[in-house]
Amino acid sequence: MNYPVWDVPHLGSGLVIALIAIFHIMIAHFAVGGGLFLPLAEAIALRQNRQEWLAFLPQHSKFFLILTGVFGAVSGVGIWFSIGLASPEGTSTLIHNFVFGWAIEWVFFIVELTTVAVYYYTWGRIPDRLHLQVGWLYAVASFATLVIINGILTFMLTPGQAWLSVAGTGQEPGMFFRAFFNPTYWPSLALRTLSCVALAGVWALVTGSRIDGRQQPVLKRQWIRWSALWLVPGFLLMPVCLWWYVSRVPAEQLQLLQLGISTIGAGTFTQVTRTLLVSVMASATILAVAYLAAYRKPEQFRLGGALTVLLLGLTATGSAEMARELLRKPYVVVDYMYSNGVRKVAIQRDGQTQHELERFNQDGYLARSPWVRAEERQAWNAETAGGGAGDLTHAGEMGLARGELMFRGQCLACHTVDGYRSMRRLLHDRNEQAISNIVAMLHKHEADSPYRAFMPPLVGTQAERDALAAYLNYVAHGQAETNSAGL
């Protein structure tokens, strides 16, 4: 517990990351797909002498530049800001293992930003052939950023046995390529590429809907229909790529998805099943709306219809990303680091092998925390030496402070006190003994535990766990004792 904890009231740090990430992905995927869309559209316009297209493309590229170069870049920085605060240990792991990957990605990102600006500002100012080459250079750079970031994202779900075999030994950099080209790398790259192509069509429908169909009927009909066709590859190939992706996910991580699918008839959906089904249904609806409203009647396609398609695209993309994140529970990096920042594997430091789970359970989770005041540490040490003073642990002010630090360090990454995944709502009908039983169950983390599939093991000494139970009871009821129903 060497990092401060980012407490976002009501929302929670995880939801903040999700909101920023979904917004960013909608734009980032458009940046990649649009990088293919623009030079292809320009090439068609030049080859077929479509002057109306050549007159409209600068408007679309201006929209593209502002959306991707400004909002995409700012939201990307927002992701770094939020993940660094919400999961500093996990972020540190990704930086240390893929530092050269990040550096290469930023090189391509700079090329991407430069070329998209050059592409827009040189319309009609340089030869057509050179301008088209600038567009293709942007397409290559933007796709390269996807190729690199995809390897790091998929590593978190499937780091692979080769990397896990050396994790914690200091030899991880030697497994860079094995970790990068991990089991889900290629199916994920295929899925994201199809998503990029589809979103290029979706955003093009937005700009195309602003064309006046009465003044430029030919342009609007051609543009809307061509944009709608960009959704077809995803509709046809995504089911195959999704099956390919799921087949490479570790069996343990698929448990929640399989449980939800097997109990659909009873209505017992797990969160990951719900989000995946929402993504599938939204994707199917997008194609139906795009065909009925856009392709069949392009001249009548208005901004409202385009925004409907965009909203469906946001739903499909966001729920798919949420499903991917939920599959990784209870880890930040599967089989290496839990969502609370505690490492599952042994770590070699200063010539010694350290097991964080064992060390935290034996020495205490807060034993080396720099966020504990001296008087608190002295009181806790006295309590431990005295066999556990009940008043101090269960009701005393310092006992509750100890429990709050445990909560902030091990629970706050996923839960809030009274907002998203509220502990108050989850525990309000349980008494102190029932809450203590839940804490004990989380600590034991046995194979048959109903919480094991999506919650990390709770670490700490008995006194620390008792303090956490007392704090959770205080959160749920505002008092140390209650006569509510048990577990």
PALO-740969 format. One record per residue (C-alpha): x, y, z; residue in three letters. Coordinates in steps of 0.2 Angstrom, whole numbers, padded with zeros to 4 digits, always signed. Example, Ala and Ser with C-alpha at 12.3 -4.5 7.8 and 13.67 -1.06 7.14 Angstrom:
<pts>
+-------+-------+-------+-----+
:     X :     Y :     Z :   r :
+-------+-------+-------+-----+
: +0062 : -0022 : +0039 : ALA :
: +0068 : -0005 : +0036 : SER :
+-------+-------+-------+-----+
</pts>
This chain:
<pts>
+-------+-------+-------+-----+
:     X :     Y :     Z :   r :
+-------+-------+-------+-----+
: +0000 : +0000 : +0000 : MET :
: +0013 : +0013 : -0006 : ASN :
: +0001 : +0023 : -0016 : TYR :
: -0013 : +0035 : -0011 : PRO :
: -0030 : +0029 : -0015 : VAL :
: -0041 : +0039 : -0027 : TRP :
: -0058 : +0041 : -0019 : ASP :
: -0072 : +0046 : -0032 : VAL :
: -0088 : +0048 : -0022 : PRO :
: -0103 : +0040 : -0029 : HIS :
: -0095 : +0035 : -0045 : LEU :
: -0080 : +0026 : -0040 : GLY :
: -0063 : +0026 : -0049 : SER :
: -0068 : +0011 : -0060 : GLY :
: -0083 : +0019 : -0067 : LEU :
: -0073 : +0035 : -0071 : VAL :
: -0061 : +0024 : -0081 : ILE :
: -0075 : +0016 : -0090 : ALA :
: -0084 : +0032 : -0095 : LEU :
: -0068 : +0040 : -0101 : ILE :
: -0062 : +0024 : -0110 : ALA :
: -0079 : +0021 : -0119 : ILE :
: -0079 : +0039 : -0125 : PHE :
: -0061 : +0037 : -0131 : HIS :
: -0063 : +0021 : -0139 : ILE :
: -0078 : +0027 : -0150 : MET :
: -0066 : +0041 : -0156 : ILE :
: -0050 : +0031 : -0157 : ALA :
: -0058 : +0017 : -0167 : HIS :
: -0065 : +0030 : -0179 : PHE :
: -0047 : +0037 : -0180 : ALA :
: -0041 : +0020 : -0187 : VAL :
: -0056 : +0016 : -0197 : GLY :
: -0058 : +0034 : -0204 : GLY :
: -0039 : +0033 : -0209 : GLY :
: -0045 : +0020 : -0221 : LEU :
: -0061 : +0028 : -0226 : PHE :
: -0054 : +0045 : -0231 : LEU :
: -0040 : +0040 : -0243 : PRO :
: -0052 : +0027 : -0251 : LEU :
: -0066 : +0040 : -0253 : ALA :
: -0053 : +0052 : -0261 : GLU :
: -0046 : +0038 : -0272 : ALA :
: -0064 : +0034 : -0278 : ILE :
: -0068 : +0052 : -0281 : ALA :
: -0052 : +0055 : -0291 : LEU :
: -0054 : +0039 : -0301 : ARG :
: -0072 : +0042 : -0305 : GLN :
: -0071 : +0061 : -0306 : ASN :
: -0084 : +0064 : -0293 : ARG :
: -0082 : +0082 : -0290 : GLN :
: -0096 : +0083 : -0277 : GLU :
: -0086 : +0070 : -0267 : TRP :
: -0070 : +0081 : -0268 : LEU :
: -0080 : +0096 : -0263 : ALA :
: -0088 : +0087 : -0248 : PHE :
: -0072 : +0077 : -0242 : LEU :
: -0063 : +0093 : -0234 : PRO :
: -0079 : +0095 : -0223 : GLN :
: -0078 : +0077 : -0217 : HIS :
: -0060 : +0078 : -0214 : SER :
: -0062 : +0094 : -0204 : LYS :
: -0074 : +0085 : -0193 : PHE :
: -0062 : +0070 : -0192 : PHE :
: -0047 : +0081 : -0187 : LEU :
: -0057 : +0090 : -0173 : ILE :
: -0065 : +0074 : -0166 : LEU :
: -0049 : +0063 : -0167 : THR :
: -0035 : +0076 : -0165 : GLY :
: -0043 : +0085 : -0150 : VAL :
: -0056 : +0075 : -0141 : PHE :
: -0047 : +0058 : -0145 : GLY :
: -0031 : +0065 : -0139 : ALA :
: -0038 : +0073 : -0123 : VAL :
: -0048 : +0058 : -0118 : SER :
: -0032 : +0047 : -0121 : GLY :
: -0023 : +0058 : -0108 : VAL :
: -0038 : +0056 : -0097 : GLY :
: -0037 : +0037 : -0098 : ILE :
: -0019 : +0038 : -0092 : TRP :
: -0023 : +0050 : -0078 : PHE :
: -0037 : +0039 : -0072 : SER :
: -0029 : +0022 : -0073 : ILE :
: -0013 : +0029 : -0064 : GLY :
: -0024 : +0035 : -0050 : LEU :
: -0036 : +0021 : -0049 : ALA :
: -0023 : +0006 : -0051 : SER :
: -0006 : +0013 : -0049 : PRO :
: +0002 : -0005 : -0046 : GLU :
: -0006 : -0011 : -0062 : GLY :
: -0001 : +0004 : -0072 : THR :
: +0017 : +0002 : -0066 : SER :
: +0017 : -0016 : -0071 : THR :
: +0011 : -0011 : -0089 : LEU :
: +0024 : +0003 : -0091 : ILE :
: +0038 : -0008 : -0084 : HIS :
: +0034 : -0023 : -0096 : ASN :
: +0030 : -0013 : -0111 : PHE :
: +0040 : +0003 : -0110 : VAL :
: +0047 : +0001 : -0128 : PHE :
: +0030 : -0003 : -0134 : GLY :
: +0023 : +0013 : -0127 : TRP :
: +0037 : +0023 : -0134 : ALA :
: +0034 : +0015 : -0152 : ILE :
: +0015 : +0019 : -0150 : GLU :
: +0019 : +0037 : -0146 : TRP :
: +0030 : +0039 : -0161 : VAL :
: +0016 : +0033 : -0172 : PHE :
: +0004 : +0044 : -0163 : PHE :
: +0014 : +0059 : -0166 : ILE :
: +0015 : +0054 : -0185 : VAL :
: -0004 : +0051 : -0184 : GLU :
: -0007 : +0069 : -0177 : LEU :
: +0005 : +0077 : -0189 : THR :
: -0002 : +0068 : -0205 : THR :
: -0020 : +0071 : -0201 : VAL :
: -0017 : +0090 : -0199 : ALA :
: -0007 : +0090 : -0215 : VAL :
: -0020 : +0080 : -0224 : TYR :
: -0034 : +0093 : -0220 : TYR :
: -0024 : +0109 : -0222 : TYR :
: -0017 : +0104 : -0239 : THR :
: -0034 : +0101 : -0248 : TRP :
: -0032 : +0109 : -0265 : GLY :
: -0014 : +0115 : -0261 : ARG :
: -0003 : +0101 : -0266 : ILE :
: -0005 : +0088 : -0281 : PRO :
: -0019 : +0075 : -0279 : ASP :
: -0007 : +0061 : -0279 : ARG :
: +0004 : +0068 : -0265 : LEU :
: -0012 : +0072 : -0255 : HIS :
: -0018 : +0054 : -0257 : LEU :
: -0001 : +0048 : -0251 : GLN :
: -0002 : +0059 : -0235 : VAL :
: -0019 : +0050 : -0232 : GLY :
: -0012 : +0033 : -0234 : TRP :
: +0002 : +0037 : -0222 : LEU :
: -0010 : +0043 : -0209 : TYR :
: -0020 : +0026 : -0212 : ALA :
: -0004 : +0016 : -0209 : VAL :
: +0001 : +0026 : -0193 : ALA :
: -0016 : +0025 : -0186 : SER :
: -0017 : +0006 : -0188 : PHE :
: +0000 : +0004 : -0181 : ALA :
: -0006 : +0012 : -0165 : THR :
: -0020 : +0000 : -0164 : LEU :
: -0008 : -0015 : -0167 : VAL :
: +0003 : -0009 : -0152 : ILE :
: -0010 : -0005 : -0140 : ILE :
: -0020 : -0021 : -0144 : ASN :
: -0005 : -0031 : -0138 : GLY :
: -0005 : -0022 : -0121 : ILE :
: -0023 : -0023 : -0118 : LEU :
: -0025 : -0042 : -0122 : THR :
: -0010 : -0045 : -0111 : PHE :
: -0020 : -0040 : -0096 : MET :
: -0032 : -0054 : -0100 : LEU :
: -0021 : -0067 : -0107 : THR :
: -0003 : -0064 : -0102 : PRO :
: +0002 : -0082 : -0107 : GLY :
: +0011 : -0095 : -0098 : GLN :
: +0028 : -0090 : -0105 : ALA :
: +0027 : -0073 : -0097 : TRP :
: +0019 : -0080 : -0081 : LEU :
: +0033 : -0092 : -0079 : SER :
: +0046 : -0078 : -0076 : VAL :
: +0034 : -0066 : -0068 : ALA :
: +0041 : -0058 : -0052 : GLY :
: +0059 : -0064 : -0057 : THR :
: +0065 : -0049 : -0065 : GLY :
: +0066 : -0058 : -0082 : GLN :
: +0050 : -0052 : -0089 : GLU :
: +0058 : -0040 : -0102 : PRO :
: +0065 : -0056 : -0110 : GLY :
: +0047 : -0062 : -0114 : MET :
: +0041 : -0045 : -0122 : PHE :
: +0036 : -0053 : -0138 : PHE :
: +0028 : -0068 : -0130 : ARG :
: +0018 : -0057 : -0119 : ALA :
: +0014 : -0045 : -0133 : PHE :
: +0008 : -0058 : -0145 : PHE :
: -0002 : -0067 : -0132 : ASN :
: -0016 : -0080 : -0135 : PRO :
: -0030 : -0067 : -0138 : THR :
: -0020 : -0054 : -0148 : TYR :
: -0025 : -0059 : -0165 : TRP :
: -0043 : -0062 : -0162 : PRO :
: -0044 : -0046 : -0153 : SER :
: -0035 : -0037 : -0167 : LEU :
: -0048 : -0044 : -0179 : ALA :
: -0062 : -0038 : -0169 : LEU :
: -0055 : -0021 : -0166 : ARG :
: -0051 : -0019 : -0184 : THR :
: -0069 : -0023 : -0189 : LEU :
: -0076 : -0011 : -0176 : SER :
: -0065 : +0003 : -0183 : CYS :
: -0072 : +0000 : -0200 : VAL :
: -0090 : +0000 : -0194 : ALA :
: -0087 : +0016 : -0184 : LEU :
: -0080 : +0024 : -0199 : ALA :
: -0096 : +0021 : -0208 : GLY :
: -0106 : +0026 : -0193 : VAL :
: -0097 : +0043 : -0191 : TRP :
: -0098 : +0046 : -0210 : ALA :
: -0117 : +0044 : -0208 : LEU :
: -0117 : +0058 : -0196 : VAL :
: -0108 : +0070 : -0208 : THR :
: -0118 : +0063 : -0223 : GLY :
: -0134 : +0067 : -0214 : SER :
: -0131 : +0085 : -0215 : ARG :
: -0130 : +0085 : -0234 : ILE :
: -0145 : +0094 : -0241 : ASP :
: -0154 : +0080 : -0251 : GLY :
: -0164 : +0092 : -0261 : ARG :
: -0149 : +0102 : -0267 : GLN :
: -0137 : +0088 : -0269 : GLN :
: -0147 : +0072 : -0271 : PRO :
: -0134 : +0062 : -0280 : VAL :
: -0120 : +0066 : -0267 : LEU :
: -0131 : +0062 : -0253 : LYS :
: -0137 : +0045 : -0260 : ARG :
: -0120 : +0040 : -0265 : GLN :
: -0112 : +0045 : -0248 : TRP :
: -0125 : +0038 : -0237 : ILE :
: -0126 : +0021 : -0246 : ARG :
: -0107 : +0020 : -0247 : TRP :
: -0105 : +0024 : -0228 : SER :
: -0119 : +0011 : -0223 : ALA :
: -0110 : -0002 : -0233 : LEU :
: -0095 : +0000 : -0220 : TRP :
: -0106 : -0009 : -0207 : LEU :
: -0108 : -0025 : -0217 : VAL :
: -0090 : -0033 : -0214 : PRO :
: -0092 : -0031 : -0195 : GLY :
: -0110 : -0039 : -0196 : PHE :
: -0104 : -0054 : -0206 : LEU :
: -0087 : -0057 : -0198 : LEU :
: -0088 : -0052 : -0180 : MET :
: -0098 : -0067 : -0174 : PRO :
: -0083 : -0078 : -0181 : VAL :
: -0070 : -0067 : -0173 : CYS :
: -0080 : -0067 : -0157 : LEU :
: -0080 : -0086 : -0156 : TRP :
: -0062 : -0086 : -0160 : TRP :
: -0058 : -0073 : -0146 : TYR :
: -0069 : -0083 : -0133 : VAL :
: -0060 : -0099 : -0138 : SER :
: -0043 : -0092 : -0132 : ARG :
: -0049 : -0085 : -0116 : VAL :
: -0044 : -0095 : -0100 : PRO :
: -0057 : -0107 : -0094 : ALA :
: -0057 : -0099 : -0077 : GLU :
: -0061 : -0082 : -0084 : GLN :
: -0075 : -0089 : -0094 : LEU :
: -0085 : -0096 : -0079 : GLN :
: -0095 : -0080 : -0077 : LEU :
: -0100 : -0080 : -0095 : LEU :
: -0104 : -0098 : -0096 : GLN :
: -0114 : -0097 : -0080 : LEU :
: -0124 : -0083 : -0087 : GLY :
: -0128 : -0092 : -0104 : ILE :
: -0133 : -0108 : -0096 : SER :
: -0145 : -0099 : -0084 : THR :
: -0153 : -0087 : -0097 : ILE :
: -0169 : -0097 : -0096 : GLY :
: -0171 : -0094 : -0078 : ALA :
: -0166 : -0075 : -0080 : GLY :
: -0150 : -0077 : -0070 : THR :
: -0139 : -0066 : -0080 : PHE :
: -0121 : -0062 : -0074 : THR :
: -0115 : -0045 : -0078 : GLN :
: -0103 : -0051 : -0091 : VAL :
: -0117 : -0060 : -0100 : THR :
: -0129 : -0045 : -0099 : ARG :
: -0116 : -0033 : -0106 : THR :
: -0111 : -0045 : -0120 : LEU :
: -0129 : -0048 : -0125 : LEU :
: -0132 : -0029 : -0125 : VAL :
: -0117 : -0028 : -0137 : SER :
: -0124 : -0041 : -0149 : VAL :
: -0142 : -0034 : -0149 : MET :
: -0136 : -0016 : -0152 : ALA :
: -0124 : -0022 : -0166 : SER :
: -0139 : -0031 : -0175 : ALA :
: -0150 : -0016 : -0172 : THR :
: -0137 : -0005 : -0180 : ILE :
: -0137 : -0014 : -0196 : LEU :
: -0156 : -0015 : -0197 : ALA :
: -0158 : +0004 : -0194 : VAL :
: -0144 : +0008 : -0206 : ALA :
: -0152 : -0003 : -0220 : TYR :
: -0170 : +0003 : -0217 : LEU :
: -0167 : +0021 : -0213 : ALA :
: -0151 : +0025 : -0223 : ALA :
: -0147 : +0013 : -0237 : TYR :
: -0165 : +0011 : -0243 : ARG :
: -0170 : +0030 : -0241 : LYS :
: -0153 : +0039 : -0242 : PRO :
: -0161 : +0056 : -0248 : GLU :
: -0172 : +0056 : -0232 : GLN :
: -0159 : +0051 : -0220 : PHE :
: -0158 : +0065 : -0207 : ARG :
: -0147 : +0069 : -0192 : LEU :
: -0159 : +0061 : -0180 : GLY :
: -0157 : +0044 : -0188 : GLY :
: -0138 : +0046 : -0189 : ALA :
: -0137 : +0050 : -0170 : LEU :
: -0148 : +0035 : -0167 : THR :
: -0136 : +0024 : -0176 : VAL :
: -0122 : +0033 : -0167 : LEU :
: -0130 : +0030 : -0150 : LEU :
: -0132 : +0011 : -0154 : LEU :
: -0114 : +0011 : -0159 : GLY :
: -0109 : +0018 : -0143 : LEU :
: -0120 : +0005 : -0134 : THR :
: -0112 : -0009 : -0143 : ALA :
: -0094 : -0003 : -0141 : THR :
: -0096 : +0002 : -0123 : GLY :
: -0105 : -0014 : -0118 : SER :
: -0092 : -0025 : -0127 : ALA :
: -0078 : -0016 : -0118 : GLU :
: -0087 : -0018 : -0102 : MET :
: -0089 : -0037 : -0105 : ALA :
: -0070 : -0038 : -0109 : ARG :
: -0066 : -0029 : -0093 : GLU :
: -0078 : -0040 : -0083 : LEU :
: -0070 : -0056 : -0090 : LEU :
: -0053 : -0051 : -0082 : ARG :
: -0061 : -0051 : -0064 : LYS :
: -0054 : -0052 : -0051 : PRO :
: -0037 : -0047 : -0059 : TYR :
: -0029 : -0032 : -0066 : VAL :
: -0017 : -0045 : -0075 : VAL :
: -0024 : -0062 : -0075 : VAL :
: -0015 : -0074 : -0063 : ASP :
: -0002 : -0061 : -0059 : TYR :
: -0010 : -0046 : -0050 : MET :
: -0027 : -0044 : -0042 : TYR :
: -0039 : -0029 : -0044 : SER :
: -0033 : -0023 : -0027 : ASN :
: -0015 : -0022 : -0032 : GLY :
: -0010 : -0037 : -0023 : VAL :
: +0001 : -0049 : -0033 : ARG :
: -0003 : -0067 : -0034 : LYS :
: +0014 : -0073 : -0039 : VAL :
: +0030 : -0073 : -0029 : ALA :
: +0041 : -0058 : -0031 : ILE :
: +0060 : -0058 : -0030 : GLN :
: +0067 : -0043 : -0022 : ARG :
: +0084 : -0040 : -0014 : ASP :
: +0089 : -0058 : -0017 : GLY :
: +0074 : -0064 : -0007 : GLN :
: +0057 : -0072 : -0013 : THR :
: +0042 : -0063 : -0006 : GLN :
: +0024 : -0069 : -0007 : HIS :
: +0013 : -0054 : -0005 : GLU :
: -0002 : -0064 : +0001 : LEU :
: +0008 : -0072 : +0014 : GLU :
: +0017 : -0057 : +0020 : ARG :
: +0001 : -0046 : +0021 : PHE :
: -0008 : -0060 : +0031 : ASN :
: +0007 : -0062 : +0043 : GLN :
: +0014 : -0045 : +0045 : ASP :
: -0001 : -0035 : +0041 : GLY :
: -0008 : -0026 : +0026 : TYR :
: -0005 : -0009 : +0034 : LEU :
: +0011 : -0013 : +0042 : ALA :
: +0022 : -0004 : +0030 : ARG :
: +0009 : +0009 : +0024 : SER :
: +0016 : +0027 : +0023 : PRO :
: -0002 : +0033 : +0026 : TRP :
: -0004 : +0027 : +0044 : VAL :
: -0001 : +0040 : +0057 : ARG :
: +0012 : +0036 : +0071 : ALA :
: -0001 : +0036 : +0085 : GLU :
: -0012 : +0025 : +0075 : GLU :
: +0002 : +0012 : +0072 : ARG :
: +0008 : +0013 : +0090 : GLN :
: -0010 : +0009 : +0096 : ALA :
: -0012 : -0005 : +0083 : TRP :
: +0004 : -0013 : +0089 : ASN :
: -0002 : -0012 : +0107 : ALA :
: -0018 : -0020 : +0102 : GLU :
: -0009 : -0034 : +0093 : THR :
: +0003 : -0037 : +0107 : ALA :
: -0012 : -0037 : +0120 : GLY :
: -0021 : -0050 : +0110 : GLY :
: -0034 : -0039 : +0102 : GLY :
: -0043 : -0026 : +0113 : ALA :
: -0061 : -0027 : +0108 : GLY :
: -0065 : -0009 : +0111 : ASP :
: -0051 : -0002 : +0100 : LEU :
: -0054 : -0014 : +0086 : THR :
: -0073 : -0014 : +0085 : HIS :
: -0079 : +0002 : +0091 : ALA :
: -0065 : +0014 : +0094 : GLY :
: -0061 : +0028 : +0083 : GLU :
: -0044 : +0022 : +0078 : MET :
: -0051 : +0005 : +0075 : GLY :
: -0063 : +0012 : +0063 : LEU :
: -0049 : +0022 : +0055 : ALA :
: -0039 : +0006 : +0053 : ARG :
: -0054 : -0003 : +0045 : GLY :
: -0057 : +0012 : +0033 : GLU :
: -0039 : +0011 : +0027 : LEU :
: -0042 : -0008 : +0024 : MET :
: -0057 : -0003 : +0014 : PHE :
: -0049 : +0011 : +0004 : ARG :
: -0034 : -0001 : +0000 : GLY :
: -0043 : -0017 : -0005 : GLN :
: -0061 : -0012 : -0009 : CYS :
: -0062 : +0005 : -0016 : LEU :
: -0055 : +0000 : -0033 : ALA :
: -0072 : -0008 : -0037 : CYS :
: -0084 : -0002 : -0024 : HIS :
: -0090 : +0015 : -0016 : THR :
: -0098 : +0019 : +0000 : VAL :
: -0115 : +0024 : -0006 : ASP :
: -0114 : +0025 : -0025 : GLY :
: -0109 : +0013 : -0039 : TYR :
: -0108 : -0004 : -0031 : ARG :
: -0112 : +0003 : -0015 : SER :
: -0106 : -0006 : +0001 : MET :
: -0120 : +0002 : +0011 : ARG :
: -0133 : -0005 : -0001 : ARG :
: -0125 : -0022 : -0002 : LEU :
: -0123 : -0024 : +0017 : LEU :
: -0138 : -0015 : +0024 : HIS :
: -0148 : -0030 : +0028 : ASP :
: -0134 : -0040 : +0036 : ARG :
: -0129 : -0038 : +0054 : ASN :
: -0111 : -0037 : +0061 : GLU :
: -0109 : -0056 : +0062 : GLN :
: -0115 : -0058 : +0045 : ALA :
: -0103 : -0045 : +0038 : ILE :
: -0088 : -0053 : +0048 : SER :
: -0093 : -0070 : +0040 : ASN :
: -0092 : -0062 : +0023 : ILE :
: -0075 : -0054 : +0027 : VAL :
: -0069 : -0071 : +0033 : ALA :
: -0075 : -0080 : +0017 : MET :
: -0066 : -0067 : +0006 : LEU :
: -0050 : -0070 : +0016 : HIS :
: -0051 : -0089 : +0014 : LYS :
: -0054 : -0087 : -0004 : HIS :
: -0059 : -0106 : -0006 : GLU :
: -0063 : -0114 : -0022 : ALA :
: -0081 : -0116 : -0018 : ASP :
: -0083 : -0098 : -0013 : SER :
: -0097 : -0089 : -0022 : PRO :
: -0086 : -0073 : -0022 : TYR :
: -0070 : -0081 : -0029 : ARG :
: -0074 : -0079 : -0047 : ALA :
: -0075 : -0060 : -0047 : PHE :
: -0067 : -0054 : -0030 : MET :
: -0049 : -0055 : -0025 : PRO :
: -0043 : -0063 : -0009 : PRO :
: -0044 : -0051 : +0006 : LEU :
: -0027 : -0050 : +0015 : VAL :
: -0022 : -0044 : +0032 : GLY :
: -0020 : -0050 : +0050 : THR :
: -0035 : -0055 : +0060 : GLN :
: -0035 : -0038 : +0069 : ALA :
: -0035 : -0029 : +0052 : GLU :
: -0050 : -0040 : +0046 : ARG :
: -0060 : -0037 : +0062 : ASP :
: -0057 : -0018 : +0060 : ALA :
: -0063 : -0019 : +0042 : LEU :
: -0079 : -0029 : +0047 : ALA :
: -0082 : -0016 : +0060 : ALA :
: -0080 : -0002 : +0048 : TYR :
: -0091 : -0010 : +0035 : LEU :
: -0104 : -0013 : +0048 : ASN :
: -0103 : +0006 : +0052 : TYR :
: -0105 : +0010 : +0034 : VAL :
: -0120 : -0001 : +0033 : ALA :
: -0129 : +0004 : +0049 : HIS :
: -0119 : +0019 : +0056 : GLY :
: -0116 : +0009 : +0072 : GLN :
: -0105 : -0005 : +0079 : ALA :
: -0119 : -0017 : +0083 : GLU :
: -0136 : -0021 : +0074 : THR :
: -0149 : -0034 : +0076 : ASN :
: -0153 : -0036 : +0057 : SER :
: -0155 : -0052 : +0048 : ALA :
: -0139 : -0063 : +0046 : GLY :
: -0130 : -0070 : +0031 : LEU :
+-------+-------+-------+-----+
</pts>
